[in-house]
Amino acid sequence: MLQLQQGGWILWFLLLLTLYAAYVFFERYLSLRREKVGGERLMREIDAALRRGQAEAAMESARAHGGTLGRFLIAGLARVPFGVAAVDSSLKAALLEEEVRLSKGLGILGITAQIAPLLGLLGTVSGMIKAFNVLASQGQTTAKLLAGGIGEALFTTAAGLIVAIPALIAYHYLAGKVDDLISELEQRREEVLGILAEVSYDKPAQ
């Protein structure tokens, strides 16, 4: 508690920022952990259904699988009757939507990692200004007179780094998870388009 008092409002703000960043990390971590991709079996079912000309059966398999991959594939499979180009466009749009959804909250961690050291630096400058104001007003140098200003300077500097480093690690960790999921979706998109090209799906004649 003494450290928080010495750090002033900046240290309190950093504490609140830390709690919020921790909440965002654990919420996104648990959310990404629940995402179902890795659909080797699903892709085999879709392959077989499309080769039989049963696009609706392929969609049912995607619905049963659920999760990110299921939503993504349904968006494309729903456009099968309109040709390969329509499926490709739909999957590209779905990929962008999934990327936005999966990346939700990562910006908070990135901003935290950037501004925490700056807030710590602001606390340092503020603390040193207070220390020099004490010198100017009292005309003497004692540890007791300077303790408040120097304490704020030291504690906010350390706090800024303590907040920023874990936030930066958390950001890159979650961003890596999102990149893995997006890469998986891109791979599945190529597989679906390859299957459709092989079975010569095209827009039906009018």
C-alpha positions in Angstrom: 0.0 0.0 0.0 2.9 2.4 0.8 4.3 1.7 -2.7 1.0 2.6 -4.3 0.8 5.8 -2.3 4.3 6.7 -3.3 3.6 5.9 -6.9 0.7 8.3 -7.1 -2.2 8.1 -9.5 -0.1 6.8 -12.3 0.7 3.6 -10.3 -2.9 3.1 -9.5 -3.8 3.5 -13.2 -1.1 0.9 -14.1 -2.6 -1.5 -11.6 -6.1 -1.1 -13.1 -4.5 -1.5 -16.6 -2.8 -4.7 -15.4 -6.1 -6.2 -14.1 -7.9 -5.4 -17.3 -5.1 -6.8 -19.5 -5.1 -10.0 -17.5 -8.8 -10.3 -17.9 -8.5 -9.8 -21.7 -5.7 -12.4 -21.9 -7.5 -15.1 -20.0 -10.8 -14.5 -21.8 -9.2 -14.7 -25.2 -7.0 -17.6 -24.2 -10.0 -19.7 -23.1 -12.0 -18.6 -26.2 -9.2 -19.6 -28.6 -8.7 -22.8 -26.8 -12.3 -23.8 -27.4 -12.0 -23.2 -31.2 -12.5 -26.3 -33.2 -10.3 -26.5 -36.3 -8.1 -29.5 -37.2 -10.9 -31.1 -39.2 -9.2 -33.9 -41.1 -12.2 -36.1 -40.7 -14.5 -33.3 -41.6 -12.6 -32.6 -44.8 -12.9 -36.3 -45.8 -16.6 -36.2 -45.3 -16.9 -33.0 -47.3 -14.7 -34.4 -50.1 -16.9 -37.5 -50.3 -20.1 -35.5 -50.3 -19.0 -33.1 -53.0 -17.8 -35.9 -55.2 -21.3 -37.4 -54.9 -22.8 -34.0 -55.8 -24.3 -33.6 -52.4 -23.4 -30.1 -51.3 -26.2 -30.1 -48.7 -24.6 -33.2 -47.0 -21.3 -31.4 -47.0 -22.9 -28.5 -45.2 -24.5 -30.8 -42.6 -21.1 -32.2 -41.8 -19.8 -28.7 -41.3 -22.7 -27.8 -39.1 -22.1 -31.0 -37.0 -18.4 -30.1 -36.6 -19.2 -26.5 -35.5 -16.6 -24.0 -34.3 -14.5 -21.7 -36.5 -14.0 -24.3 -39.2 -17.6 -25.3 -39.4 -18.8 -21.6 -39.7 -16.1 -20.9 -42.3 -16.9 -23.9 -44.5 -20.7 -23.4 -44.4 -20.2 -19.9 -45.8 -18.5 -21.4 -48.8 -20.5 -24.6 -49.3 -23.7 -22.6 -49.3 -22.5 -21.0 -52.6 -21.6 -24.3 -54.4 -24.6 -24.1 -56.7 -23.4 -20.8 -58.0 -20.0 -22.1 -59.1 -16.4 -22.2 -57.9 -15.8 -18.5 -58.2 -18.7 -17.8 -55.9 -17.4 -20.3 -53.4 -14.0 -18.7 -53.5 -15.4 -15.2 -52.9 -17.6 -16.3 -50.0 -14.7 -18.1 -48.3 -12.4 -15.1 -48.7 -15.1 -12.9 -47.0 -15.6 -15.5 -44.3 -11.9 -15.6 -43.7 -11.7 -11.9 -43.0 -14.7 -12.1 -40.7 -13.1 -15.0 -38.7 -9.8 -13.1 -38.5 -11.6 -10.1 -37.0 -13.5 -12.2 -34.6 -10.5 -14.3 -33.5 -8.4 -11.2 -33.0 -10.9 -9.4 -30.8 -9.2 -8.0 -27.7 -5.6 -8.4 -29.0 -5.4 -4.7 -29.6 -5.9 -4.0 -25.9 -2.9 -6.1 -25.0 -0.8 -4.4 -27.7 -1.8 -1.0 -26.5 -1.0 -1.9 -22.9 2.5 -3.1 -23.9 3.1 0.2 -25.6 1.7 2.7 -23.2 2.7 1.1 -19.9 6.4 2.0 -20.2 5.4 5.6 -21.3 3.2 5.9 -18.2 6.1 4.6 -16.1 8.3 7.3 -17.7 5.7 9.9 -17.0 5.7 8.9 -13.4 9.5 9.1 -13.3 9.4 12.7 -14.7 6.6 13.6 -12.3 8.4 12.2 -9.4 11.7 14.0 -10.2 9.8 17.3 -10.7 8.4 16.9 -7.2 11.8 16.1 -5.8 13.3 19.2 -7.4 10.4 21.3 -6.2 11.2 20.2 -2.7 14.8 21.2 -3.1 13.7 24.6 -4.5 11.2 25.3 -1.7 13.1 23.9 1.3 16.6 24.9 0.2 18.1 21.7 1.7 18.6 18.1 0.7 17.4 15.4 3.1 16.2 11.8 2.4 12.9 12.5 4.1 12.1 15.5 2.0 13.0 13.8 -1.3 11.6 10.4 -0.5 8.1 11.0 -1.9 9.2 12.3 -5.3 12.0 9.7 -5.8 9.7 6.9 -4.6 7.1 7.9 -7.2 9.8 8.0 -9.9 11.3 4.6 -9.0 8.0 2.7 -8.5 6.3 3.9 -11.6 9.3 3.1 -13.8 9.4 -0.4 -12.5 5.7 -0.8 -12.6 5.5 0.3 -16.3 8.0 -2.4 -17.3 6.4 -5.0 -15.1 3.1 -4.4 -16.9 4.5 -4.0 -20.4 6.6 -7.1 -20.6 3.9 -9.7 -19.7 1.4 -7.8 -21.9 3.8 -8.0 -24.8 4.4 -11.7 -24.3 0.6 -12.3 -24.0 0.0 -10.4 -27.2 2.4 -12.3 -29.3 1.3 -15.6 -27.8 -2.3 -15.0 -28.7 -1.5 -13.5 -32.0 0.4 -16.7 -32.8 -2.6 -18.8 -31.9 -4.8 -16.6 -34.2 -2.2 -16.9 -37.0 -2.3 -20.7 -36.7 -6.1 -20.8 -36.9 -6.1 -18.5 -39.9 -3.5 -20.6 -41.7 -5.6 -23.7 -41.0 -8.7 -22.0 -42.6 -6.6 -20.9 -45.6 -5.5 -24.5 -46.1 -9.1 -25.8 -45.9 -10.2 -23.2 -48.4 -7.6 -24.4 -50.9 -8.7 -28.0 -50.3 -12.4 -27.1 -50.9 -11.6 -25.2 -54.1 -9.4 -28.1 -55.3 -12.2 -30.6 -54.7 -14.7 -28.4 -56.6 -12.3 -28.0 -59.5 -11.8 -31.7 -59.7 -15.5 -32.5 -59.8 -16.2 -29.6 -62.2 -18.8 -27.7 -60.2 -19.9 -24.7 -62.1 -22.8 -22.3 -62.2 -25.8 -24.1 -63.7 -26.9 -23.1 -67.1 -29.8 -20.7 -67.2 
